[in-house]
Amino acid sequence: MTFDQIAILAIIFGTLAAFIWGRYRIDLVAMVALLLSVAAGVVDPLTAFAGFGHPAVITVVAVLGMSAALTRSGAVGVIAERIAQRTRSARTKAFSLIGLAGLMSSVMNNVGALALLMPVTLSVARKAGLSPSRLLMPLSFASLLGGMITLIGTPPNIIIADYRHKVTGEAFQMFDFLPVGLAVAVIGIIYLVFFGIRLVPNRRGNSEGKRLFELSSYVTEFRVPVDSPLIGQTIRTLGDRNEDGGRPTVLALLRNNERVVRRLTREPLVEGDLLLAHGSAAQIEAAVRKGLELVDAKELNATKSDPSENGQLAVVEAVMPPRAWIEGRSAAMLRLRSRYGLNLLGVARGGAPINSRLRDARFRAGDVLMLQGDSDQIYGTISSLGCLPLAQRQMSLERPKILIPALLFLSAIVAASLGIFPAAVTLSAGLAAMVMSDNISMAEIYDAIDWQIVVLLGAMIPVGTAMHETGAAGLVAGTMARAVADVSLYMVLALLLLVTMCLTDMMNNAATALVMAPVALGISEQLSVNADPLLMAVAIGSSSAFLTPIGHQNNLLVMGPAGYRFRDYWRVGLPLDFIIIAVAVPLLPEVWPF
């Protein structure tokens, strides 16, 4: 092994370890990997940042911008609403939405598709008498499956297309992913609809169905008011904490800013006591009826000097997606009440404990926030915080606002598929046309771009190239090839697909594609076979993040609203992984011969 090979392999394995550890942001890890590669001499310092102008990066940016324009137009919402109207049974409506998630994510950002369909799906689940946990995981998985169908469906496909260009001088085109990707997506969605949905834990909320969904782990704060009938009574007076309408579980009792350390359930309550508790929305409402008050709710009502001017108060539940700008901040740091007119009534965090005051708890990705504010402003304010409201909103849209961005997007797709210009050029032109036709502003585009992915791609593309050019990828590929030297090429394909699946469950899918694409090329050189089926296997494997909530932001996005636990993803995702391997391994060589 040469020094360059040792250096780049050490950097790659260190980067993988940092990705899996998750202590630092993936864009920071990628940038450090690039700088270390320059310092080690395996990346030319004059071209170190050329990756940020790479066609793959430009294509991803254009797709994110055009997806934002489609989202803003309400086109997806209209399609979902029409499907809900034209399907007969509520269960059929829910299953249709799962299929729609796969279809829409084939041509737009899958996080955006999921965010648009979540409120509709939750509403359908409530009307059908289904637990949201039955539908949200299949919805998330379907959106990942849909990304396998086209070039622009997901960043890994764009990366794989670029690596193919390095080998053959010609990149994969728009619909080259369709034959295998569509078969995998269709069979995968059929599994999710008829079998996977039965494997998801059925975590029901309030049987009365009064709320959109129910969670058992909201953390909130109560105060004992001056006229409360609970003064002098114990916490047990609130009822049995195990009943659906009973009392929430009290985590701490604060009196005069000091914790009461005696047995909480037997301590008599006094005026002004603060109770930090968690429970379902129904239990929170029951505690208020019995004499407690929500701390922030009272304070916000006190600030509304003119209700007719500010409108009615509304309570909306919202989920915080990964990389929202408020991540790591608390309600106190954000000054939610004074700056945004919002009160934080509760936080649900997938069963994880919150031991601090509610106003001081730092938000995490996947948190579900119970927010209160003016009904005519609350949705816009939630969006400005980078969160997604979990309630279906009625939209009144003029047809041209829906039609124009849809036509521009379709025109860009057709131009890219015909090879008139590269996808980066046609999609960028379509995005520019959307801006000039007032369907989206430049500010909205900049807000929609996932800059973490942009930095990740721009930094890791030169590192991945160095891995191939130094021969390090060939060394790794040779080791894998020798390990399966006596087996068929189908087994090699299955092994490559399996390794890629395992990696993408622990780190970002784009990073997985950047690391595994050079290995796939190395295996093809070692075995003197066509690289196409191996690259396609990496593309499919990179999108198969079904075993963990951290493998893809969509999985984390549905974790809080559905109350999933880490192991729930294994129950549904592991059979899906085996199905994908069973479908893709024999089909790939048929479409892309060795």
Helices and strands as residue ranges (DSSP letters): H 3-21, H 26-40, G 45-47, G 50-53, H 55-73, H 75-86, H 90-104, H 110-128, H 132-146, G 151-153, H 155-168, H 178-191, I 192-196, H 197-199, E 218-223, G 235-238, E 249-255, E 258-259, G 264-266, E 274-279, H 281-289, E 293-294, H 295-303, H 307-310, E 313-319, H 331-334, H 336-340, E 343-348, G 358-360, E 368-374, H 378-384, E 388-389, H 399-417, H 423-436, H 442-448, H 451-469, H 472-483, H 489-504, H 509-527, H 532-542, H 553-562, H 566-591
